Amino acid sequence: MGKIKTHKASAKRFSVTGSGKVKRYHSAHRHNLSTNKTQKQKRRLRSADYVSPAMEANVKRLIMK
């Protein structure tokens, strides 16, 4: 039986913290920042967030070797 491979696209988007939570960054912070979004929206998109507990097991299965 072969090894389980890491899903590379997910590994680039998520990381696991020291306490075991899965950290992610917000989408929609790449372009259209000067016209469409308010300063409050842009400020909130800068910060990282955690994956919900319902999705955490799925993401960990993809990124853990």
Protein Blocks (a to p, Z undefined) as FASTA:
>chain_A
ZZddddfklmmmpccdfkopacdddehilgoklmmpcfklmmmmmpccdddfklmmmmmm
mmpZZ
